[in-house]
Amino acid sequence: MPLDVDLLMSRHDDDLRFGYSDREALLYNISIGMGRDPYAPEERAFVFELPELQVVPTFASILSPRATDLYEGAGIDWTRVVHGEQRITLHRPLPGSAKLVGSRRVTEVVDKGAEKGALIGTTIEAGLDSGEPLFTCEMVIYARGNGGSGGSSKSSKDPHVLPERAPDIVHVSETRRDQALLYRLNGDRNPLHADPDFAKRAGFPEPILHGLCSYGIACRAVLASVCEYDPARIRQFDVRFSAPVFPGDTIHTDIWVDGETVSYRCRVAERDAVVLNNGRCLLNA
């Protein structure tokens, strides 16, 4: 199916007004596994708002209004779309609540070929209503049914290459069987994550976990293993989505630390599946 590349590249929204309260921040933190042990002192600041709520940096990835309306009328075959990549850059730590002003735009369309589909990149920038920059989110969707429509033949960003040595740290996170039902309360109500019949029609044996939930779980792993639970240490967090996670899976996050660059990937060992790949976290000095 052809894409209207010119229409996509013309799409942008400015002066978007949105925000969140501590309720939304708490829900997000809990939905990616913070507070599984409710009395763990190192996680208390993420699940209790006093004296000051700490927010997992990947919360930024779900804050802005959904970008799907930027793609309306462009001919995207939504039955064959998957989330390809996610990147966030934090200009300062996320506060416990905030009123935000932002903008969003389609930044690139990469044609992988008629049989391979197209990559569509979107960038969202947001700041506090005081004018202070807060975060930039970059998202790539992979439209598998829309190749051969024109556009660039190569992405502007290459995947991060993981070190060849054994991981320095392996962090293990158990997911809950009901985790997708909890995470969907953050706003993504796609029935793929809740309805067994819908999931089977989409080719899965059961509902799958949201990719952005797995992304948040990876960030929690890096926070716990490298950052001593200090979200101010993280200034960028990138990933490629490579395979689905099913609620109840145990996620092993392989972590390599090289100065201010932390590389990571996530595996589900029992299926021998790499579910997140080419992960990179940049730390503040």
WOQUI-V203808 format. One record per pair of residues at least 24 apart in sequence whose ideal C-beta (glycine too) atoms are under 10 Angstrom apart, sorted by the first residue. I is the first residue (numbers start at 0). J is the second residue. D is the distance in whole Angstrom. If there is no record, write none. Layout:
((I J D) (I J D))
This chain:
((0 74 6) (0 75 8) (0 76 5) (0 79 9) (0 142 9) (0 144 5) (0 145 6) (0 146 9) (0 147 9) (0 148 8) (1 73 10) (1 74 6) (1 113 10) (1 117 10) (1 145 7) (1 146 10) (1 147 7) (1 148 5) (1 149 8) (2 70 9) (2 73 6) (2 74 5) (2 75 7) (2 76 9) (2 108 7) (2 110 8) (2 116 10) (2 117 6) (2 119 8) (2 142 7) (2 144 10) (2 145 5) (2 146 9) (2 147 9) (2 148 4) (2 149 8) (2 150 8) (3 70 10) (3 72 7) (3 73 5) (3 74 6) (3 75 9) (3 108 10) (3 148 8) (3 149 10) (4 73 8) (4 74 10) (4 105 10) (4 107 10) (4 108 5) (4 110 8) (4 117 8) (4 119 9) (4 145 10) (4 148 6) (4 149 5) (4 150 5) (4 151 9) (5 73 9) (5 108 9) (5 149 9) (5 150 10) (6 69 10) (6 70 9) (6 71 9) (6 72 7) (6 73 5) (6 74 9) (6 105 9) (7 69 8) (7 70 7) (7 72 10) (7 73 5) (7 74 9) (7 75 9) (7 105 5) (7 106 10) (7 107 9) (7 108 6) (7 117 9) (7 119 7) (7 120 10) (7 121 9) (7 148 9) (7 150 8) (8 73 10) (8 104 9) (8 105 6) (8 106 8) (8 107 8) (8 108 7) (8 119 10) (8 150 8) (9 69 10) (9 73 10) (9 104 9) (9 105 8) (10 66 9) (10 68 9) (10 69 4) (10 70 8) (10 71 9) (10 72 10) (10 73 8) (10 103 9) (10 104 7) (10 105 5) (10 121 9) (11 69 8) (11 102 7) (11 103 7) (11 104 4) (11 105 7) (11 106 10) (11 121 10) (11 122 10) (12 63 9) (12 64 8) (12 66 9) (12 68 8) (12 69 7) (12 101 8) (12 102 6) (12 103 5) (12 104 8) (12 123 9) (13 100 9) (13 101 9) (13 102 5) (13 103 9) (13 104 9) (13 124 10) (14 100 7) (14 101 8) (14 102 7) (15 63 7) (15 64 6) (15 99 8) (15 100 7) (15 101 5) (15 102 6) (15 103 7) (15 123 8) (15 124 10) (15 125 8) (16 64 9) (16 98 8) (16 99 7) (16 100 6) (16 101 8) (16 128 8) (17 62 7) (17 63 6) (17 64 6) (17 97 9) (17 98 8) (17 99 5) (17 100 8) (17 101 7) (17 125 8) (18 62 8) (18 96 7) (18 97 6) (18 98 4) (18 99 5) (18 100 9) (18 125 10) (18 127 9) (18 128 8) (19 54 9) (19 58 8) (19 61 9) (19 62 6) (19 93 9) (19 94 9) (19 95 9) (19 96 6) (19 97 6) (19 98 9) (19 99 8) (20 48 10) (20 95 9) (20 96 5) (20 97 9) (21 47 10) (21 48 5) (21 52 5) (21 54 9) (21 94 9) (21 95 5) (21 96 5) (22 48 9) (22 96 9) (23 54 10) (23 58 8) (23 61 9) (23 62 8) (23 95 10) (23 96 8) (23 184 10) (23 185 8) (23 186 9) (24 48 8) (24 52 6) (24 53 9) (24 54 5) (24 55 9) (24 58 6) (24 62 10) (24 93 7) (24 94 9) (24 95 6) (24 96 7) (24 97 9) (25 52 7) (25 54 9) (25 95 9) (26 58 10) (26 181 8) (26 182 9) (26 184 6) (26 185 6) (26 186 10) (27 54 8) (27 55 7) (27 57 8) (27 58 5) (27 59 10) (27 60 10) (27 61 7) (27 62 9) (27 93 10) (27 182 9) (27 184 9) (27 185 6) (27 186 10) (27 211 10) (27 212 10) (27 215 7) (28 52 8) (28 53 8) (28 54 7) (28 55 5) (28 58 8) (28 215 9) (28 219 9) (29 181 7) (29 182 10) (29 184 10) (30 55 10) (30 61 10) (30 175 10) (30 178 7) (30 179 9) (30 180 10) (30 181 5) (30 182 4) (30 183 9) (30 184 7) (30 185 6) (30 209 9) (30 212 7) (30 215 8) (30 216 10) (31 55 6) (31 57 8) (31 58 9) (31 172 9) (31 174 10) (31 178 9) (31 181 9) (31 182 7) (31 185 9) (31 209 10) (31 211 9) (31 212 6) (31 213 9) (31 214 9) (31 215 3) (31 216 5) (31 217 9) (31 218 8) (31 219 6) (32 172 6) (32 173 8) (32 174 7) (32 175 8) (32 178 8) (32 181 10) (32 182 10) (32 212 9) (32 215 8) (32 216 6) (32 219 6) (32 220 9) (32 223 10) (32 250 9) (33 215 9) (33 216 10) (33 219 6) (33 222 9) (33 223 10) (33 228 9) (35 172 9) (35 173 8) (35 175 8) (35 219 10) (39 223 10) (39 228 10) (40 228 10) (41 222 9) (41 223 7) (41 227 8) (41 228 5) (42 219 9) (42 222 9) (42 223 8) (42 228 7) (43 228 10) (44 95 10) (44 228 8) (44 229 10) (44 230 9) (45 219 9) (45 222 9) (45 228 8) (45 230 9) (48 95 6) (48 96 9) (51 94 9) (51 95 7) (52 93 10) (52 94 8) (52 95 3) (52 96 8) (53 92 8) (53 93 9) (53 94 10) (53 95 8) (53 222 9) (53 228 7) (53 229 8) (53 230 6) (53 231 9) (54 92 7) (54 93 4) (54 94 7) (54 95 6) (54 96 9) (54 97 9) (54 230 6) (55 93 8) (55 215 6) (55 216 10) (55 218 6) (55 219 6) (55 222 7) (55 228 10) (55 230 6) (55 233 9) (55 236 10) (56 87 7) (56 88 10) (56 89 5) (56 92 8) (56 93 7) (56 134 8) (56 215 9) (56 218 6) (56 219 10) (56 221 9) (56 222 8) (56 226 10) (56 230 5) (56 231 9) (56 232 9) (56 233 5) (56 234 9) (56 235 9) (56 236 6) (56 280 9) (57 85 8) (57 87 6) (57 89 10) (57 93 10) (57 136 10) (57 211 7) (57 212 10) (57 214 6) (57 215 5) (57 216 9) (57 217 8) (57 218 4) (57 219 8) (57 221 10) (57 222 10) (57 230 10) (57 233 9) (57 236 6) (57 238 9) (58 87 9) (58 93 6) (58 134 9) (58 185 9) (58 211 10) (58 215 8) (58 218 9) (58 230 9) (59 87 5) (59 88 9) (59 89 7) (59 93 6) (59 123 9) (59 125 8) (59 133 8) (59 134 4) (59 135 9) (59 136 6) (59 236 9) (60 85 6) (60 86 9) (60 87 6) (60 123 9) (60 134 9) (60 136 6) (60 137 10) (60 138 8) (60 185 10) (60 210 10) (60 211 6) (60 214 7) (60 215 8) (60 218 9) (60 236 9) (60 238 10) (61 136 9) (61 182 10) (61 185 5) (61 186 6) (61 187 7) (61 209 9) (61 211 6) (61 212 10) (61 214 10) (61 215 9) (62 87 10) (62 93 8) (62 97 9) (62 99 7) (62 101 8) (62 123 8) (62 125 7) (62 133 9) (62 134 8) (62 136 8) (62 185 10) (62 186 9) (63 99 8) (63 101 6) (63 102 9) (63 103 6) (63 121 10) (63 123 5) (63 124 9) (63 125 6) (63 134 9) (63 136 7) (63 138 10) (64 101 9) (64 103 8) (64 123 9) (64 186 10) (65 103 10) (65 186 8) (65 187 8) (66 103 6) (66 104 9) (66 105 8) (66 119 10) (66 121 5) (66 122 10) (66 123 7) (66 136 9) (66 138 7) (66 140 9) (67 121 10) (67 140 9) (68 103 10) (69 103 7) (69 104 8) (69 105 6) (69 119 9) (69 121 6) (70 105 8) (70 119 7) (70 121 9) (70 140 8) (70 142 9) (73 105 9) (73 108 9) (73 119 9) (73 142 9) (73 145 9) (73 148 9) (74 142 9) (74 144 10) (74 145 7) (74 148 8) (75 117 9) (75 119 8) (75 140 8) (75 142 5) (75 144 8) (75 145 6) (76 116 9) (76 142 7) (76 143 8) (76 144 3) (76 145 6) (77 140 10) (77 142 8) (77 144 9) (78 143 9) (78 144 7) (78 200 10) (78 201 8) (79 116 7) (79 141 9) (79 142 7) (79 143 4) (79 144 4) (79 145 8) (80 116 9) (80 119 9) (80 140 6) (80 141 7) (80 142 5) (80 143 7) (80 144 8) (80 145 9) (81 116 9) (81 140 7) (81 141 5) (81 142 9) (81 143 7) (81 210 8) (81 240 7) (81 243 9) (82 138 7) (82 139 8) (82 140 6) (82 141 8) (82 209 9) (82 210 5) (82 211 7) (82 214 9) (82 238 10) (82 239 10) (82 240 5) (83 116 10) (83 118 6) (83 119 9) (83 120 9) (83 138 8) (83 139 4) (83 140 6) (83 141 4) (83 142 9) (83 143 10) (83 154 10) (83 210 9) (83 238 10) (83 239 7) (83 240 6) (83 241 9) (84 118 8) (84 120 8) (84 137 8) (84 138 7) (84 139 4) (84 140 9) (84 141 8) (84 154 9) (84 156 8) (84 158 8) (84 210 10) (84 237 7) (84 238 7) (84 239 5) (84 240 7) (84 277 9) (85 136 8) (85 137 7) (85 138 6) (85 139 8) (85 210 8) (85 211 7) (85 214 6) (85 236 8) (85 237 7) (85 238 6) (85 239 8) (85 240 7) (85 275 9) (86 120 10) (86 122 9) (86 135 8) (86 136 7) (86 137 4) (86 138 8) (86 139 8) (86 156 8) (86 235 7) (86 236 7) (86 237 4) (86 238 8) (86 239 10) (86 279 9) (87 123 9) (87 134 6) (87 135 7) (87 136 5) (87 137 8) (87 138 9) (87 214 9) (87 218 9) (87 233 9) (87 234 9) (87 235 7) (87 236 5) (87 237 8) (87 238 10) (88 124 9) (88 132 10) (88 134 6) (88 135 4) (88 136 8) (88 137 8) (88 233 10) (88 234 7) (88 235 5) (88 236 8) (88 237 9) (88 281 8) (89 132 10) (89 133 8) (89 134 5) (89 135 8) (89 230 8) (89 231 9) (89 232 10) (89 233 6) (89 234 5) (89 235 7) (89 236 8) (89 281 10) (89 283 9) (90 124 9) (90 125 9) (90 126 8) (90 127 10) (90 131 8) (90 132 4) (90 133 6) (90 134 6) (90 135 7) (90 234 8) (91 126 10) (91 127 9) (91 131 7) (91 132 8) (91 133 6) (91 134 8) (91 231 8) (91 234 9) (92 133 9) (92 134 10) (92 229 9) (92 230 5) (92 231 5) (92 232 9) (92 233 9) (92 234 10) (92 283 10) (93 133 7) (93 134 7) (93 230 7) (93 231 10) (94 127 8) (94 133 8) (97 125 9) (97 126 10) (97 127 6) (97 128 8) (97 129 10) (97 133 7) (98 127 7) (98 128 4) (98 129 9) (99 125 5) (99 126 7) (99 127 7) (99 128 7) (99 133 7) (99 134 9) (100 124 10) (100 125 7) (100 126 6) (100 127 8) (100 128 6) (100 129 9) (100 130 8) (100 133 9) (101 125 4) (101 126 7) (101 133 9) (101 134 9) (101 135 10) (101 136 9) (102 126 10) (103 136 9) (103 138 10) (106 137 7) (106 138 10) (106 139 9) (106 155 8) (107 137 10) (107 139 9) (107 150 7) (107 151 6) (107 153 10) (107 154 7) (107 155 6) (107 156 9) (108 142 9) (108 145 9) (108 148 8) (108 149 8) (108 150 4) (108 151 7) (109 139 9) (109 141 10) (109 146 10) (109 150 6) (109 151 5) (109 152 7) (109 153 7) (109 154 5) (109 155 8) (109 156 10) (110 145 9) (110 146 6) (110 147 7) (110 148 6) (110 149 6) (110 150 4) (110 151 7) (110 152 6) (110 153 10) (111 141 8) (111 142 9) (111 143 9) (111 145 9) (111 146 5) (111 147 9) (111 150 10) (111 152 8) (111 153 9) (111 154 9) (112 146 5) (112 147 6) (112 152 8) (113 145 10) (113 146 5) (113 147 3) (113 148 9) (114 143 9) (114 146 6) (114 147 8) (115 141 9) (115 143 8) (115 145 10) (115 146 5) (115 147 9) (116 140 10) (116 141 6) (116 142 5) (116 143 4) (116 144 6) (116 145 6) (116 146 4) (116 147 9) (116 148 10) (117 141 8) (117 142 5) (117 143 8) (117 144 9) (117 145 5) (117 146 5) (117 147 8) (117 148 6) (117 149 9) (117 150 7) (117 151 10) (118 142 8) (118 145 10) (118 146 10) (118 150 9) (118 151 9) (118 153 10) (118 154 6) (119 145 8) (119 150 9) (120 154 8) (120 155 8) (120 156 8) (135 235 9) (137 237 8) (138 211 9) (139 239 9) (139 240 9) (141 239 10) (141 240 9) (156 237 9) (157 277 9) (158 237 9) (158 238 10) (158 239 6) (158 276 8) (158 277 4) (158 278 10) (158 279 9) (159 237 6) (159 238 9) (159 239 8) (159 260 9) (159 262 7) (159 263 9) (159 264 10) (159 276 9) (159 277 5) (159 278 7) (159 279 4) (159 280 10) (160 262 8) (160 277 7) (160 279 9) (161 253 8) (161 255 7) (161 262 5) (161 263 8) (161 264 6) (161 276 8) (161 277 7) (161 278 8) (161 279 9) (162 253 10) (162 255 5) (162 256 10) (162 257 7) (162 260 10) (162 262 6) (163 255 10) (164 255 7) (165 253 9) (165 255 9) (166 251 9) (166 252 9) (166 253 4) (166 254 6) (166 255 6) (166 256 9) (166 262 9) (166 263 8) (166 264 9) (167 224 9) (167 225 9) (167 253 9) (167 254 6) (167 255 5) (167 256 5) (167 257 9) (167 261 9) (167 262 9) (168 220 9) (168 221 9) (168 223 10) (168 224 5) (168 225 7) (168 252 8) (168 253 8) (168 254 4) (168 255 8) (168 256 7) (168 261 9) (168 263 9) (169 220 9) (169 224 9) (169 251 6) (169 252 7) (169 253 6) (169 254 7) (169 266 9) (169 268 10) (170 216 9) (170 217 9) (170 219 9) (170 220 4) (170 221 8) (170 222 10) (170 223 6) (170 224 5) (170 225 9) (170 250 9) (170 251 7) (170 252 4) (170 253 8) (170 254 6) (170 263 9) (170 265 9) (171 220 9) (171 249 6) (171 250 7) (171 251 6) (171 252 8) (171 268 9) (172 213 9) (172 216 5) (172 217 8) (172 219 7) (172 220 6) (172 223 9) (172 248 9) (172 249 7) (172 250 5) (172 251 8) (172 252 7) (172 265 9) (173 216 10) (173 247 8) (173 248 8) (173 249 5) (173 250 8) (174 208 7) (174 212 8) (174 213 8) (174 216 7) (174 244 7) (174 245 8) (174 246 6) (174 247 6) (174 248 5) (174 249 7) (174 250 6) (174 267 9) (175 208 10) (175 246 6) (175 247 7) (176 205 10) (176 245 9) (176 246 5) (176 247 4) (176 248 10) (177 246 7) (177 247 9) (178 208 6) (178 209 9) (178 212 7) (178 213 10) (178 216 9) (178 244 9) (178 245 10) (178 246 5) (178 247 8) (178 248 9) (179 205 10) (179 206 6) (179 207 7) (179 208 5) (179 209 6) (179 212 7) (179 244 9) (179 245 9) (179 246 5) (179 247 10) (180 206 9) (180 246 8) (181 212 9) (181 246 9) (182 208 7) (182 209 5) (182 211 8) (182 212 4) (182 213 10) (182 215 8) (182 216 10) (182 246 9) (183 208 10) (183 209 7) (183 212 9) (185 209 8) (185 211 8) (185 212 8) (185 215 9) (187 211 7) (187 212 9) (191 243 9) (192 246 9) (198 243 10) (198 245 10) (203 243 7) (203 245 8) (204 245 8) (205 245 6) (205 246 8) (205 247 9) (206 243 10) (206 245 8) (206 246 7) (207 242 10) (207 243 4) (207 244 7) (207 245 6) (207 246 8) (207 248 10) (208 243 7) (208 244 4) (208 245 7) (208 246 5) (208 247 9) (208 248 7) (208 250 9) (208 274 9) (209 243 10) (209 244 9) (209 246 10) (210 238 9) (210 240 5) (210 241 10) (210 242 10) (210 243 8) (210 244 8) (210 274 9) (210 275 8) (211 238 10) (211 240 9) (212 244 8) (212 246 9) (213 238 9) (213 240 8) (213 242 10) (213 243 9) (213 244 5) (213 248 9) (213 250 7) (213 252 10) (213 265 6) (213 267 10) (213 274 6) (213 275 6) (214 238 6) (214 240 8) (214 265 9) (214 275 7) (214 278 9) (216 244 8) (216 250 6) (216 252 8) (216 265 7) (216 274 10) (216 275 9) (217 250 8) (217 252 6) (217 254 9) (217 263 6) (217 264 9) (217 265 5) (217 274 9) (217 275 6) (217 278 6) (217 280 9) (218 252 10) (218 263 9) (218 278 10) (218 280 8) (219 252 9) (220 250 8) (220 251 9) (220 252 4) (220 253 10) (220 254 7) (220 263 7) (220 265 8) (220 278 10) (221 252 7) (221 254 7) (221 256 9) (221 261 6) (221 263 6) (221 278 9) (221 280 5) (221 282 9) (222 280 9) (223 252 9) (224 252 8) (224 254 6) (224 256 9) (224 261 9) (224 263 9) (225 254 7) (225 256 6) (225 261 6) (225 263 9) (225 280 8) (225 282 8) (226 261 9) (226 280 9) (226 282 7) (226 283 10) (229 282 10) (229 283 9) (231 282 10) (231 283 7) (232 259 10) (232 261 10) (232 280 9) (232 281 10) (232 282 5) (232 283 6) (232 284 9) (233 261 9) (233 280 6) (233 281 8) (233 282 7) (233 283 7) (234 259 9) (234 280 9) (234 281 5) (234 282 7) (234 283 5) (234 284 9) (235 260 10) (235 279 7) (235 280 7) (235 281 4) (235 282 9) (235 283 10) (236 261 9) (236 263 9) (236 278 8) (236 279 8) (236 280 5) (236 281 8) (237 262 10) (237 263 10) (237 277 8) (237 278 7) (237 279 5) (237 280 8) (237 281 8) (238 263 8) (238 264 9) (238 265 8) (238 274 10) (238 275 5) (238 276 8) (238 277 7) (238 278 5) (238 279 8) (238 280 9) (239 264 9) (239 273 10) (239 275 7) (239 276 5) (239 277 5) (239 278 8) (239 279 10) (240 265 10) (240 274 8) (240 275 6) (240 276 8) (240 277 10) (241 265 9) (241 272 8) (241 273 5) (241 274 6) (241 275 6) (241 276 4) (241 277 8) (242 266 9) (242 267 8) (242 270 8) (242 272 5) (242 273 6) (242 274 5) (242 275 8) (242 276 9) (243 267 9) (243 270 10) (243 272 8) (243 274 7) (244 270 10) (244 272 9) (244 274 5) (244 275 9) (245 270 9) (245 272 10) (245 274 10) (248 272 9) (248 274 8) (250 274 7) (250 275 8) (252 278 8) (253 278 9) (254 278 9) (254 280 9) (255 279 10) (256 280 9) (256 282 9) (258 282 8) (258 284 9) (259 283 8) (259 284 6))
